[in-house]
Amino acid sequence: AVAHNGNLTNALAIRRRLEADGSIFQTTMDSEVIVNLIARSKEDSQEARIADAVRQIEGAFSLIITTNDSLVGVRDPQGFRPLCLGKTKNGYVLASENCAFDAIKAEFIRDIDPGEMVVIDDNGVRSSIYAEPEKIDKKLCVFEYIYFARSDSNIDGQSVYQARLNMGRELYNETKYDADIVMSIPDSGTTAALGYARASGIPFAEGLIKNRYSGRTFIKPNQEERELAVRMKLNALPNVVGGKRIVLIDDSIVRGTTSGLIVNMLKEAGAKEVYMCVSSPAIEYSCHYGIDTSVRKELIAATHTVDEIRNYIKADKLHYLSREGLCRAVSGVPEADLCFACFNGDYRVNVPTEQEEGVKYVLE
C-alpha cells in the first residue's frame, strides 16, 4: 500500500514508458506510477526496490509505504512536502504533520529529511539517504505555512500557527490601515487576522459565518459551481459589518472570483469600506508540486496588476504581503530552504510543457 502527498512532474513520461512495456493502469493517479515502478524493479529486496523506484520519479512526494513486514517513509530530495516520525508505546508512526500524533498520543521524534528513507520493522527504525547528494536541495513549500498545513502543526521546526500570526503582524506593518474591525475569510485567514488585530489594536470580529459542511471553493471545476459554493459556504452578519470600515484577511487570491463575491457580500450587508489584505505574495505561477491551482493563464495575478485586481474584486484597498514580510513571518526556516515557485516561477524541478498547459494524463 502506498500513501502519497505531493505531485510528480514526470509521471506522464514514466507512465507512457511503462505502458509501452506492458503495464496496465487502473487510474489516472500519479501514485499508481510509483506502485508500478516498485513492482517492476529488478532489485533483490523490497527496500531496494522502493529506493530504485523513487530515484526515477521527480517532483513532490512524501510517501508512506506498507509491505508485509515493514513501514517505509520517503521524502523527496527537495522536501517540498512535510513528513515526520513519531513513537507510541507500541511502536513507531509516520505522518505528514505532527498534529496527527496528538490524536493517538504519539511522541514527535523528528522530521524526515529531504532525500531520506526510513524503514520501520521488528528491529526498530533504520534511516538511509537514497538520493544522490547533488540532487538534495531543500525547498519546503512555503504555502504549507500560509494555508496548506494545519495550524496546530510544527513543520521543520516552525510553528504554523505562529507563522500565520506573524503574517498578520507583517501585513499591519506594511499597511497601517485605519479601520473599525478586522475580519477573516474563515477559516484560512483567521489566524493572520488575529495577528493583524493584535498588532494594530483594531478589534477582531466575526462578520462572516461559515457553513461547516461545505468544502473548498477554489478547486471547483467551473465558475458557476464556485459562485454557488461561496454562497452556500459563507453568510455575512449585517449587525457586525454594517457601516464599518473592514480590514478583510485571506490567505491568497487565485482567480479573484471568490474574493469579489465575498467583498460584494459584505457591501450588500452594509459594509462602508473593505480593505483586502492577503497573507501571501501574489500567485503568478502555477504550482506543480501538490497544490491544485490553475494553469497560469487562469491566475489573475499573472495577467493583472494589483490595482486592476482591486478594481476587479471591488475592494477599496488591496495589499499582498511582501516576500520579505513572509520570510520574516516564517523566520524559523531559512529563506534558502523554502520554495516560492508559485510567486516567482523558480521551479527547482523541471515541469514538462504539457503539464504547464494543464495536461496531466491522457487515457487511450
C-alpha positions in Angstrom: 0.0 0.0 0.0 1.2 3.5 -0.9 0.1 6.8 0.5 1.4 9.8 -1.4 1.3 13.5 -0.5 2.6 15.6 -3.5 2.6 15.6 -7.2 5.0 14.0 -9.7 6.2 16.2 -12.6 7.5 13.3 -14.7 4.6 10.9 -14.1 3.2 11.1 -17.6 6.5 10.3 -19.3 7.1 7.3 -16.9 3.5 6.1 -17.4 3.9 6.1 -21.2 7.1 4.2 -20.9 5.6 1.6 -18.6 2.5 1.2 -20.8 4.8 0.6 -23.8 6.4 -2.2 -21.7 3.0 -3.8 -20.9 1.9 -2.2 -17.7 -1.9 -1.7 -17.4 -3.1 1.2 -15.3 -6.4 1.3 -13.5 -6.5 5.1 -12.6 -5.1 8.4 -13.7 -3.3 9.0 -10.4 0.4 9.6 -10.4 0.7 7.4 -7.3 -0.1 4.4 -9.4 3.1 5.1 -11.4 5.1 4.7 -8.1 3.4 1.3 -7.4 4.2 0.1 -11.0 7.9 1.2 -10.7 8.2 -0.8 -7.4 6.6 -3.9 -8.9 8.8 -3.8 -12.0 12.1 -3.2 -10.2 14.7 -5.9 -10.5 16.4 -5.2 -7.1 16.6 -8.1 -4.6 14.9 -6.6 -1.5 11.7 -4.7 -1.1 13.6 -1.8 0.4 16.0 -1.7 -2.6 13.0 -1.8 -5.0 11.4 1.2 -3.3 14.7 3.1 -3.4 15.1 2.2 -7.1 11.6 3.4 -7.9 11.8 6.8 -6.1 15.1 7.6 -7.8 13.2 7.6 -11.1 10.4 10.0 -10.1 10.6 13.7 -9.9 8.6 16.4 -8.2 7.0 16.4 -4.8 6.5 13.2 -2.9 6.2 12.3 0.7 5.4 8.6 0.8 4.3 6.1 3.4 4.5 2.6 2.2 3.5 -0.6 3.9 5.0 -4.0 3.0 4.4 -7.4 4.6 6.8 -6.7 7.4 7.7 -3.1 7.4 6.6 0.6 7.3 8.6 2.8 4.9 8.7 6.6 4.8 10.3 8.5 1.8 10.7 12.3 1.4 11.7 13.8 -2.0 15.1 15.4 -2.4 13.7 18.9 -2.2 11.4 18.1 0.8 8.6 20.0 -0.9 6.0 18.4 1.4 6.4 17.5 5.1 6.9 14.1 6.6 7.7 13.2 10.2 8.4 10.3 12.6 6.7 9.7 15.9 6.6 7.0 18.6 3.8 5.4 20.6 4.1 2.9 23.5 3.5 0.2 20.9 5.9 1.3 18.1 6.7 4.0 15.5 4.4 6.0 13.3 4.7 8.2 10.2 2.6 11.2 9.2 2.7 14.3 7.0 2.2 16.6 10.0 2.9 16.1 13.7 -0.6 17.2 14.7 -1.7 13.7 13.7 0.4 12.3 16.5 -1.6 14.2 19.2 -4.7 12.3 18.3 -3.1 8.9 19.1 -0.9 10.2 22.0 2.3 9.6 20.0 5.5 11.5 20.7 7.0 13.5 17.9 10.6 12.4 17.3 11.8 14.4 14.2 11.1 15.5 10.7 12.3 13.2 7.9 15.0 14.9 5.9 14.8 15.6 2.1 16.2 12.6 0.2 15.8 10.3 3.2 14.1 6.9 3.5 13.2 5.4 6.9 12.3 1.7 7.3 10.4 0.6 10.4 10.3 -3.1 11.2 10.7 -5.5 14.1 14.3 -4.3 14.6 13.3 -0.6 15.0 14.0 2.3 12.7 16.7 2.4 10.0 17.5 5.5 8.0 19.3 6.0 4.7 19.8 8.7 2.1 18.6 7.2 -1.1 19.1 10.4 -3.3 22.3 11.4 -4.9 23.9 14.2 -2.9 23.9 16.7 -5.8 20.1 16.3 -6.1 19.3 17.2 -2.5 18.3 20.8 -2.4 15.8 21.6 0.4 12.8 23.7 -0.9 9.9 23.2 1.5 6.7 24.7 0.1 6.1 28.0 1.8 2.4 27.6 1.2 2.4 24.9 3.9 2.7 27.8 6.4 0.4 30.1 4.5 -2.5 27.7 4.0 -1.9 24.1 3.4 -0.8 22.7 6.8 -3.0 22.6 9.9 -2.4 25.4 12.3 -1.5 23.1 15.2 1.4 21.6 13.3 5.1 22.3 13.5 7.0 21.8 10.3 10.7 21.7 10.1 10.9 23.5 13.5 8.5 26.3 12.6 5.1 26.6 14.3 2.4 27.0 11.6 0.1 28.9 14.0 2.9 31.3 15.0 3.9 31.9 11.4 0.3 32.9 10.5 0.1 35.2 13.5 3.3 36.7 12.3 1.9 37.1 8.7 -0.9 39.2 10.2 1.5 41.4 12.1 3.7 41.9 9.0 0.5 42.8 7.0 -0.3 45.5 9.5 3.3 46.8 9.5 3.1 47.1 5.7 -0.3 48.7 5.5 -1.2 50.6 8.8 -4.8 50.8 7.7 -7.2 52.8 9.8 -10.3 50.7 10.2 -13.1 49.8 12.6 -12.8 46.0 12.6 -10.5 43.2 11.4 -12.2 40.2 9.9 -11.1 37.0 8.2 -12.4 34.9 5.4 -12.9 31.8 7.5 -11.1 29.7 8.3 -7.8 30.0 6.4 -7.4 33.7 7.1 -8.4 33.7 10.7 -5.0 33.3 12.4 -3.4 36.0 10.3 -6.4 38.3 11.0 -5.8 37.7 14.8 -2.2 38.7 14.2 -3.3 41.9 12.4 -5.8 42.8 15.1 -3.2 42.3 17.9 -0.6 44.4 16.1 -3.0 47.2 15.2 -5.2 47.3 18.2 -8.3 47.2 15.9 -10.9 44.8 17.2 -11.3 41.4 15.6 -14.8 40.5 14.6 -16.6 37.6 13.1 -18.6 39.2 10.3 -18.7 36.1 8.1 -20.2 32.8 9.3 -19.0 29.7 7.6 -21.1 26.6 6.8 -19.0 23.9 8.4 -20.2 21.3 5.9 -19.1 22.9 2.7 -15.7 22.1 1.1 -13.1 24.2 -0.6 -14.3 26.6 -3.3 -11.2 27.3 -5.4 -10.9 23.7 -6.6 -14.5 23.6 -8.0 -14.4 22.7 -11.7 -16.2 25.8 -13.2 -17.1 29.4 -12.3 -20.8 28.7 -11.8 -20.1 26.0 -9.2 -17.5 28.2 -7.5 -20.0 31.0 -7.1 -22.7 28.7 -5.8 -20.2 27.2 -3.4 -19.3 30.6 -2.0 -22.9 31.5 -1.4 -23.5 28.1 0.3 -20.3 28.4 2.4 -20.4 32.0 3.8 -23.0 34.4 5.1 -22.4 38.0 6.2 -23.7 39.4 9.5 -25.2 42.9 8.8 -25.3 43.9 12.5 -21.5 43.3 12.7 -20.3 44.7 9.3 -22.9 47.4 8.8 -21.4 50.9 8.5 -17.9 49.5 9.2 -14.5 50.0 7.5 -13.2 46.5 7.4 -9.8 45.0 7.1 -10.5 41.6 5.5 -7.8 39.0 5.7 -7.4 36.0 3.4 -4.5 33.6 2.7 -4.4 34.1 -1.1 -6.2 35.2 -4.2 -6.2 32.6 -7.0 -8.7 33.6 -9.8 -10.2 36.5 -7.9 -13.8 35.5 -8.4 -14.3 34.2 -4.8 -12.7 37.3 -3.3 -15.0 39.5 -5.5 -18.1 37.6 -4.4 -17.2 38.0 -0.7 -16.4 41.7 -1.0 -19.8 42.2 -2.7 -21.5 40.1 0.0 -20.0 42.4 2.7 -21.0 45.6 0.8 -24.6 44.3 0.4 -24.6 43.6 4.2 -23.8 47.3 4.7 -20.0 47.5 5.0 -18.8 51.0 4.4 -15.3 50.1 3.0 -13.4 46.8 2.6 -9.6 46.8 2.7 -8.4 43.4 1.4 -5.2 42.1 2.9 -3.6 38.8 1.6 -1.2 36.9 3.8 0.9 35.8 0.8 2.5 37.5 -2.2 0.5 37.4 -5.4 0.3 34.0 -7.0 1.6 34.5 -10.5 2.6 30.9 -11.4 1.0 27.5 -11.2 2.1 25.0 -8.5 3.1 21.6 -9.9 4.1 20.1 -6.5 0.8 19.2 -5.0 -1.4 22.3 -4.7 -4.4 22.3 -7.0 -4.1 25.8 -8.6 -5.0 26.8 -12.1 -2.9 26.8 -15.2 -1.1 30.1 -15.3 -3.4 31.9 -17.7 -6.2 31.5 -15.2 -4.3 33.1 -12.3 -5.5 36.7 -12.0 -2.1 38.0 -10.7 -0.4 36.5 -13.8 -2.2 38.9 -16.1 -3.4 41.8 -13.9 -1.7 44.5 -11.8 -2.6 44.9 -8.1 -4.7 47.9 -8.9 -6.6 46.0 -11.7 -7.2 43.1 -9.3 -8.5 45.6 -6.7 -10.9 47.0 -9.2 -12.0 43.5 -10.3 -12.9 42.4 -6.8 -14.3 45.8 -6.0 -12.3 46.3 -2.8 -11.5 49.8 -1.6 -7.9 48.8 -1.0 -5.8 45.7 -1.7 -2.4 44.7 -0.3 -0.4 41.5 -0.8 2.2 40.5 1.9 5.7 41.1 0.5 8.1 38.2 0.2 10.3 39.9 2.7 7.4 40.1 5.2 6.6 36.5 4.5 10.2 35.4 5.2 10.2 37.4 8.5 6.9 35.6 9.4 8.4 32.2 8.8 11.7 33.0 10.4 12.1 29.6 11.9 13.1 28.2 8.4 15.9 29.8 6.4 14.7 31.5 3.3 17.0 29.4 1.2 15.2 26.3 2.3 11.8 27.5 1.1 10.1 27.1 -2.3 8.5 30.3 -3.7 7.8 28.9 -7.2 4.1 29.9 -7.3 5.2 33.5 -6.6 8.3 33.8 -8.8 8.3 30.8 -11.2 11.6 29.4 -9.9 10.8 25.7 -10.3 13.6 23.7 -8.8 12.3 20.5 -10.5 11.6 20.8 -14.3 8.0 20.9 -15.3 7.1 19.5 -18.7 5.4 21.9 -21.1 2.2 19.8 -21.4 1.8 19.9 -17.6 2.3 23.7 -17.6 -0.5 23.9 -20.1 -2.8 21.8 -17.8 -2.5 18.4 -19.5 -1.6 15.7 -17.0 -2.8 12.3 -18.3 -4.5 11.1 -21.4 -6.1 7.7 -21.2 -6.0 6.0 -24.6 
